[in-house]
Amino acid sequence: MPLFRPPRFFRVSGFHQVLSRGTRTLAGAALLGLAGLAQADGVSALQQFVTEVKSGRAIFTQTVTAPDGKRKKSTTGSFEFQRPNQFRFSYDKPAEQLIIGDGKKVWVYDPDLSQASVRNMDQALGATPVALLAGGDLSRDFTLKSQPAEQGVEWVLATPKRSDSGVQSLRLGFRGRELVGLEIVDAFGQRSVMQFSSVQVNAKLAVDRFRFDPPAGTDVMEQR
């Protein structure tokens, strides 16, 4: 079996299939802006993030490990978000891809194939990692539980309540006031770990960063 497909964070018929050539997780949203927030534990930090961090940007590195634990693939890129419901993931070469949530729809653009898929945001989101970014109801969508510290890092486990989210679990790790790690296990047992750098909290972002206009000649597939 080839290196497994990315975690299915948009677990909806047809739409998730375009997330296919590298790790296309939107889970990194949950990492941004937590440095400097006062917290008693990981659960408190995550709740503060949802209510206090309105925008941000960062550079990310993501490593995906296949279910057998033997195969790995790393990707890099940049990430930006702004509440409510706006985000932008730009994945670098050799597997370029652009994912944009404009507040109403989610676009996934593959420049190498000149293809774009689009779906209404209320259908694309739900009990997924990106819902944390978009302002999802934590108590409705996730069961949160603090976990024992590991090598000085405090962890919180977020388990989706919906069985069709495509995610088994999320683990968010904190060292002091800083969130230092995010681990995602998808429905197939694939593990994804994200690390962020150059984080800017509550950054002022241009409106057009969250707008997508398909380039001429792009084949657009609308998912319903």
Residue, then its C-alpha position, 0 to 999 in steps of 0.5 A: m500500500p502506498l503512503f497513506r492518504p492525508p487525514r480525512f478532515f473533510r469527511v464528506s462524500g466526494f469532497h475529501q477525495v481531492l485531498s490526495r497528494g500530501t498531507r492536507t490537514l487543516a488541523g494546524a489551526a488549533l496550534l496558533g496563538l496559544a503561546g502567552l495565554a494563561q491556562a490551568d491545563g490543556v483543556s483551558a488553553l484550547q477553550q481560550f484559543v477559541t474565544e480569544v484568538k481571532s486571527g493568525r499566521a504561521i509556517f508549518t512542517q507536517t509529518v505523516t506516518a502510515p498505519d504500519g509505522k514504517r513509512k513517513k512523508s513530510t510537507t511544508g507550507s504556510f497557514e493563515f486564518q481569521r474568524p469567523n470561518q476564513f482560512r488559507f493553507s498553502y502547501d509547497k512543492p513538490a505537491e503544491q495545493l491551496i485550501i481556502g475557506d472564504g466564510k461560505k465555501v471551502w475551495v481545494y485547488d491543485p495547480d498541477l492538475s488545473q483542478a479545483s473542488v468547492r463545497n459549502m462550508d456548513q457541509a465541509l466542516g463539523a467535528t473536524p480539526v478545522a472546526l476548532l479554528a472556525g469556532g466550533d462548539l467544543s462541548r458539542d463536537f468533542t470530548l476533551k480530557s487532560q492527559p498525563a504530562e510527557q517529558g514536560v509537555e501537558w497534553v489534552l485529548a480531543t475525541p470527536k463525538r461524530s463517528d463520520s468525522g474521519v478522525q479517531s483522536l487529536r492530541l494537543g501538547f503544551r509546555g508552559r504557556e506554549l502549545v508545542g504539538l498536535e497529533i492527529v490519528d485518522a480513521f485509518g490509523q494514519r498519524s499526522v504531527m504538525q509543528f509551527s514556526s514564525v507564529q503571529v497571533n491576531a495578525k492583520l490579514a488582507v481580505d483577499r487572502f481568503r478569496f479564491d478565483p479559479p485561474a483560466g482553464t481550471d476544471v471546477m468540480e462543485q460538490r453537493 
